[in-house]
Amino acid sequence: MNYFDIYITLIFIVKIAFIILAVYRLYIKAKNPKDKNLKTVEFWKERFEFVFISMMSALLIYLFYPRANRINMIDGETKLLLYLFGFVLLLTESWSTFIQESLLFKKFK
């Protein structure tokens, strides 16, 4: 196993931990919104999200560096990570800020 494969595996581990924490947060919130563990789970979920986004950003920089041809390194696992990264960015985006400040949405209001 080379360093690239180890890095991809590590990204998968961080992503799985993030998903587990996100699901557990939803479960705690539905069961008892005033639970003390909710803040702890939210804290760690945000940290894992930050680590995942940082690692994926480093992967994108590495793969698409203009002076190196690494397109052949994009295999099935890397494609899946890039696909999931797009969903994470879309789901965690600050949509309320965009909708409130967008000129297009202000005209519809």
C-alpha positions as a printed NumPy array, in Angstrom:
array([[  0.   ,   0.   ,   0.   ],
       [  1.418,   3.354,  -0.998],
       [  0.891,   6.703,   0.733],
       [ -1.923,   7.701,  -1.61 ],
       [ -3.958,   4.585,  -0.754],
       [ -3.352,   5.122,   2.964],
       [ -4.516,   8.729,   2.627],
       [ -7.689,   7.67 ,   0.784],
       [ -8.386,   5.059,   3.49 ],
       [ -7.892,   7.669,   6.195],
       [-10.355,   9.999,   4.434],
       [-12.907,   7.155,   4.361],
       [-12.439,   6.571,   8.1  ],
       [-12.983,  10.267,   8.841],
       [-16.058,  10.3  ,   6.573],
       [-17.563,   7.244,   8.282],
       [-16.966,   8.811,  11.713],
       [-18.629,  12.021,  10.482],
       [-21.674,  10.106,   9.21 ],
       [-21.985,   8.152,  12.456],
       [-21.84 ,  11.352,  14.503],
       [-24.368,  13.088,  12.241],
       [-26.832,  10.198,  12.548],
       [-26.263,   9.957,  16.294],
       [-26.861,  13.718,  16.597],
       [-30.194,  13.355,  14.779],
       [-31.131,  10.462,  17.066],
       [-30.303,  12.427,  20.243],
       [-32.108,  15.506,  18.932],
       [-35.243,  13.491,  18.169],
       [-35.146,  11.573,  21.437],
       [-34.308,  14.388,  23.86 ],
       [-33.321,  17.825,  22.477],
       [-32.132,  18.973,  25.914],
       [-29.672,  16.097,  26.346],
       [-26.21 ,  17.128,  27.582],
       [-24.531,  14.816,  25.063],
       [-25.973,  16.801,  22.146],
       [-23.392,  19.591,  22.463],
       [-20.548,  17.102,  22.702],
       [-21.738,  15.21 ,  19.631],
       [-22.192,  18.475,  17.698],
       [-18.678,  19.566,  18.726],
       [-17.071,  16.365,  17.431],
       [-19.257,  16.266,  14.321],
       [-18.099,  19.76 ,  13.369],
       [-14.463,  18.799,  13.969],
       [-14.734,  15.69 ,  11.8  ],
       [-16.468,  17.731,   9.104],
       [-13.625,  20.255,   9.171],
       [-10.999,  17.493,   8.964],
       [-12.864,  15.819,   6.081],
       [-13.16 ,  19.054,   4.1  ],
       [ -9.494,  19.88 ,   4.732],
       [ -8.324,  16.424,   3.666],
       [-10.499,  16.486,   0.553],
       [ -9.208,  19.948,  -0.344],
       [ -5.624,  18.692,  -0.023],
       [ -6.542,  15.711,  -2.213],
       [ -7.989,  18.013,  -4.891],
       [ -4.862,  20.183,  -4.802],
       [ -2.673,  17.091,  -5.131],
       [ -4.664,  15.503,  -7.95 ],
       [ -5.216,  18.615, -10.043],
       [ -1.861,  20.347,  -9.632],
       [ -1.329,  21.942, -13.058],
       [  2.306,  20.869, -13.537],
       [  1.762,  17.191, -12.793],
       [ -0.43 ,  14.726, -14.625],
       [ -2.136,  12.688, -11.908],
       [ -5.491,  12.143, -13.598],
       [ -4.679,   8.441, -13.906],
       [ -4.664,   8.209, -10.078],
       [ -8.413,   8.838,  -9.918],
       [ -9.765,   5.354,  -9.279],
       [-13.142,   4.164,  -7.978],
       [-12.538,   5.108,  -4.341],
       [-11.28 ,   8.563,  -5.26 ],
       [-14.294,   9.158,  -7.508],
       [-16.608,   8.14 ,  -4.67 ],
       [-14.855,  10.514,  -2.257],
       [-15.102,  13.396,  -4.716],
       [-18.79 ,  12.6  ,  -5.225],
       [-19.451,  12.563,  -1.463],
       [-17.403,  15.732,  -1.008],
       [-19.772,  17.545,  -3.347],
       [-22.752,  16.43 ,  -1.27 ],
       [-21.097,  17.466,   2.001],
       [-20.379,  20.913,   0.62 ],
       [-23.93 ,  21.327,  -0.663],
       [-25.565,  20.084,   2.545],
       [-23.41 ,  22.116,   4.916],
       [-23.582,  25.321,   2.897],
       [-25.108,  28.381,   4.501],
       [-28.232,  28.429,   2.342],
       [-30.11 ,  30.849,   4.582],
       [-27.476,  33.548,   4.031],
       [-27.595,  33.023,   0.277],
       [-31.37 ,  33.174,   0.105],
       [-31.614,  36.243,   2.338],
       [-28.95 ,  38.223,   0.45 ],
       [-29.661,  37.101,  -3.111],
       [-31.18 ,  39.74 ,  -5.379],
       [-33.107,  37.084,  -7.263],
       [-34.84 ,  35.805,  -4.129],
       [-35.518,  39.37 ,  -2.929],
       [-37.521,  40.007,  -6.099],
       [-39.635,  36.901,  -5.443],
       [-40.358,  38.014,  -1.884]])
